[in-house]
Amino acid sequence: MGNRLSKIYTKTGDDGSTGLGDGSRTGKDSLRVAAYGTVDEANSCIGLLLASAVPDDIRDLLTSIQHQLFDLGGELCIPGHSAIDDADVERLEQRLDHYNDALPPLKDFILPGGGEAASRCHVARTVVRRAERETVALARMETVRPQAVRYLNRLSDLLFVLSRVLARDSGHGEVLWQHERRR
């Protein structure tokens, strides 16, 4: 087991820096901190989603994803560390295909909504997209393994599909964009 925190505040970050997992320090506004911080935020959004009513299979999947997001945050926090691999991305793709196969094809854009769980899932999706953008920005400046970006890309797609499933499951249904509303 890793180190245990006996004291939550250290005061070492009062100067605007933070420690990375390899012991080095960087600015709290660095691209790396933004990327792993937004992965943490996405994980929190999934936790909020799990606080609402979701089917057991989706609950199990999202709980597993939370653990992987924690691993991914560690990968981004420790330069040179690897925690997400191709098999993790492939598992997301398999679950994505499984849930998407049961849905009717999209003919319209969907607005975020469709009940509490579906709406929370949409929020998680958008935060994952931001984490992906920030990880791409980091990868332009420093070494980031491509699996990290691919994982976030597939996860946001999976969360979109799950939001559709949850909207239908709740009885609220999907909220379709009314593109002809101004005629």
Beta strands, then each sheet from edge to edge (+ up, - down):
strand 1: 17-19
strand 2: 25-27
strand 3: 110-111
strand 4: 175-176
sheet 1: 1+ 2-
sheet 2: 3+ 4-
end
